[in-house]
């Protein structure tokens, strides 16, 4: 029998064959990790709503356009999604060969921040102003190059079958690779990014199978380094004040403790279901500073309530859960290390961001992944999702 019935049953024809190829068992679309992709998209969409609510009345920021930050957040999300697609297309193995170039570019960019081209935004001297209202925070991309660079070194001989685990010399080389950009970022000083990078290094070392002595030694070195940074006066006064306010929440509630006090009031006033999007008194009254970036979770707590804020945490949990599964199922150490570095990055940064709004962590100026407004952060986290997807797509079908 020929004609339409034949086409619909047998699946022949250009339209059907294209669809069949798209969702074939070995196709890229079929092998993508859809839960992590949909969770990241949902977080970005929720973030867009929260950013709009936090900025629609901020005429001193939105240039008189209530949709100014919403449009830019959606644009950043779109660019980030395109970067994810490009990362999957290139593949994490291709990027492995490009690590020296990527590492050199990232170090060059963070060095530029220390020149007159660098700019201070929201108290942090970590930006390069590009003009036209756009700016770049190179430290966000350094997180990716540290993960890729350390993974390349630690997995080289293991994946080649020469060693069952990284030897001490290889671990030392990997730590040296990470130390250079971390020290430069510390000089800015961008303490929040340094904290994330240190956690990434710890996660990478744990996933690589390196001796636990290295991990314990790194923790000890970090503690000594933190004391040295404090004693040598490397931190700016506002950063010292943040830690002081964290240690004593009642310290100067109208000054250094203002942000965290107002954040807790906003979250506490939301109750179970929230006041409704755009109806939060703390948000509309502009009592919480930087609500579209570092303190965006307070908008969720106040206007979406415990249910809405909990949904954000669940979606972040889905991203971390699927990332752990990708790390566990890949057959190459390089892929495992890359996934583990991303897990450490997302987990700590999410905990720190939410924790500082609840008063259980010091204010460190870290955005909430996928949710906070900010181009550099959005681009970086979507590239990370692309790396996770590439690891899953390129794994053997039997895995």
N, C-alpha and C positions, 0 to 999 in steps of 0.2 A: 504494500500500500504506500502510495506517495502523497505528497502535499503536506498540509499543516499538521495532520495527525502523526505522520511519519516524523516530522521535525520535533514535535513535542515529546514523543516517546523515546526516540533514539538519541536525541540530543545533538543531531548534526545541524550544521549551519553556522555562519560566522558569529551571530549574536550569542547563540547558546555555547559555542565552543569558547568564545572569549570569557563568558561567565564561568564556564567549567574550569578553564585554565586559572582564572582568578582565585577560585576557591578549591582548587585541586589540593590533595593532601600535601604535596611538596611545594605549594605556592607560598610566597612571602606573606600574603594576607592571611592564609590559613595558619601559618606558624607564628604569627604575631601573638604576643601576650595581650589579649584584649582587656582583661580586667585592669591591668596596670594602665593601659592607654585610656580607657573610659574613666577610671578614677582620676587620672591627671586632668583630663578634659573637664570633668565635673568640678574639681577643685578650682580650676581657672575660671569657670563660669560663675561659681559662687563668689570667688574673689572679685570678679567684675562687679557683681551686685553690691558687695560690701564696699569696694572702692568708690562706686558711684554714690552710695549713701553717705560715706564719710566726707566727700569732697563737693557735693552738688551745691552746698551753701557757702563753701570757702572761697569767696570772691577774691580774696587776697592771693589765692593760689591758682584758681582755675581761669583767671583772666576774663571773668564774667560769663564764661560758658560752663553751665552745669554738667555738660557731657564731656568736658575736656579730658579728665582723667579716665573716664570710662572708655572713650574711643582709643586712647593711647594704650590702656591696659589690654583691650581686645587686639589692637595692632601688635603689641608685644607678644601676646599669646599666639597670634597667627604666624609671626616671624619665628617664634620658638618652635611651633609645630613644624614649620618648613625646615628648620635646622635639624629637628629630630628625623624627618624623612631623609634629609641629606646624609645624616649620620648612619642611618640604616642602610642607605644605598652604598655608601663608601665601605661600611663594615668596620668593626672594631679591630680586625686583623690588619686592614689597610692603614688605619690610624696608628697601629703599633709601629709600623715602619716610618711614620711621619713624626714620631715623638720628639726627636731632636729638634726638628723645625718648630713644632708647636711649643716646646719648652723654651726655646730661644725667644720666640715672639712674646710669650707670656711674661718672661723675666724682663724683657725690654719694656713692655707696657707698664709693669709695676715700677720700674725704675723711672719712667717718665712722670709718674705721680710725684716723685721726690724733686722734680725740676719745677721751674715756674709754670709749666703747663698743668701741674696738679692743682686741684681745687678742693676746698672744704665745703661739704654739704652736710647739713644736720649735725655739725660738730665733728665729723669724721673727714680727715684729709686723705681720701682714698679714691678720688675721682679725676677723670680727665674730661673737661668740658669740650664738646665737639661743635657747639654752636647750634642755633635753631631750636634751642630748648632741649637738646639731646646731650647726654653725658654717658660716660663709660666707667664702670668699676672693674678694673682688670683683675682684682683679687678673686672675683667670682669664677673667672675662667682658669685661674691658677689651681683651683680645687681639682678641675678636670685633668690638667696636665700633671699634677702630682700623682693622681691615681694612675693615669696611663704610664707615666714614666717609671714609677716604682713597680708597677705590674710587669712592665717590659723587662726590667732588670731581674726581679725576683723569680720570674717564671721562665727565663730564657733557657737555662741549663736543665731545669726540671722537665719542661715540655719536650726538650730535645732528648730526654732519656738519660742524660749524663749524671744527674743527681736526683735523689728522692725528695730532697728539700733544699732550700737555699742555704749556702754555706755562709760563714761569718763575713767573709770578704764581700760577698754579694749584698748582704744586708747592710753593711757599712756604706757601700756605694749608693744603695737606694736611699738610705738616711741622709747622705750628703746631698743627693739630688733634691730631696724635699727641703732640706735645711736652708738652702740658698733663697728660694722665694719666701719661705716663712720668715726669715730674718729681715728681708726687705720690707715685707708687709708689717712686721713689728715696728720698724722704724717710722712708719707713716704717722702715728701708730694706729693700726686697725685691729684692735684686740679681739673683737668678735670673730673676724675671719681667721685670725691665728688660732683661736680655740677650735674652730671647725677643722682647720688643716691638721692640727695635732691629733684630733680624734680620728681623722681619715688615716693618718699614718699608723695609728694603733690598730685600726680595723684591717688595714692592708697587711700589716705584719702578722696579725693573728690568722688571717686567711691564707697566708703564704706557707704556713708550716714552719716558720722560723722559730728558733729556740725561745722559750718563754723568758729566758734571761734578758733578751733584747727588749721585750715588752716591759718587764719590771724595771730594767735600767732606764728605759725611756720615760716611764712614769716618774721615777726618782729624779731624773734630769729635769723633767718638766717642773717638778715641785721646786727644785733649786733655782731653776731659771725664773720662775714666777717671783720668788723672793728677791732675786737679783734685780729683776725689772722694777719691782716696787722700790727697792733701796736706791737704785741708781737714778730714779726720777725719770725714767723713759716715758711713763704714762703721763698724759695730759691731766690737768686738774679735774676736768669734767668726768674723766674715766675713774679717777680715784673717788670722786664724790658719788658716782654710781655704786661702787662697791660699799662705800660707807652707808649709803641709803639702804642697800640690801641687808647689811648687817644690823642696821637699826632703822626699821620702817618709820619710826616716829621722828627721825632726824629731819628737821627742816621740811615739814610737809608742804610748805608753800614754795620751796625751792627745789633742792635735789631730789626730794621724795615725792614731788608733785605728780610726776608721770605715773608712777606705780600706784599711788593712792587713788588717783582718778580712774586708772585702769581697773582696779578692783571694784570701785563703786559702779562702774559701767557694767562689768560682768555680773556683779551681784544683783543689779536691778533688773536683769533680764528674766529671772525666774525660769520656769520650765519651758514655756513656749515663746518668750521674748515679747517685746513691745510692738513688734512689727517693723518691717523694713522701712527705714526712713522716719521712724517715729520715736527713736531713742532720745531721751532728753540729754544724756551725756554727749551723744554723737551730734545731734542737731545744735546743741549749745556749744560745741567745739571745746569741750573741757579737756579732752584727751589729745595731746600733741601727736603728730605723726601717725594719725589713725589709718591712713591709707597704706602705710608701709610697715614699720616695725610693730605697731599696735593694732593691726587690722583685726586681730582675734577679738579685741574688745567690742568691735561692732557686731560680730557674730554673737558674742555672749549677751549683749544688751538687746539686740533687735531680733535675733533668731532664737535666743534662749538656750537652755541646756540641750534641747533636742537638736537645734541647728549647729551649735558649737560641737556637740558630740558627733554629728554627721561628718564634720570636717575631720575630726580625729579618726573616725572609722575609715574614711577615704584615704587618709594618709597611712593608716594601718594596712589597707589593701595594697597600696604601692609598696610598702616595706615587705609585706608577706610574699607578694609575687616576686619581688627582687630577691628575697631569700631563696625562693624556689628555683629561680634562674641560676643563682650562684651554686646551689646544691646539684643541679642536674647537668650543668655543663661538664664536658669531659676534659677540658684544658685548664690548667692552673691559671693561665693568663686571664681567661674569662671569669674564673672564680674570684680572683683578686680584684678585678675591675668592678664586678658586681658588689663585692664586700665593701670596697671603698665608697661606692655610691650609697649603700645601705647605712654605713657609719655617718656619712655626710647628712643624708636626709633625716635620719633618726635623731641625731644630736641637735641639728638646727631646728627641727620641729619642736623638740623638747625644750630647748632654750627659749625659743620665741614664745611658746605658750606659757612656759614657766615664768618668764619675766612679767607677763601680764597678770599672773596669779600671785606674784610675789615670792615664788619659791626658787627663782633664779635671778641673778643680777642682770640689769639692763645691759645688753651687749650690742645692740644695733643690728640684729640679724633678722632678715625677712622670713616670713612663713612661706615655705616652698609652694609655688603655683598660685598662692592666694594673694600675697602682698603685691602692691604696685612697685614696678621697677623693671626696666628692660634687661639690664645685665643679669640680674638674678633669674628672670624668667627664661632668658636664652640659655643660661647655664643648666638649669634643671631639666629643660626639654632636651638638650644635648645628652644629658645623663640618661634620660629615658630612651633616647635613640641608641645609646650604647647597650643598655639592658636588652632592648629589642633585638639588636644585632647579635648579641650573645645567644639569645634564644633561637633566632632565625637560622644562624649558622651552625647550630649544634647538629650532630648526626641524628638522623631520623630514629635510630634505635634507642637514643638516650631518653 
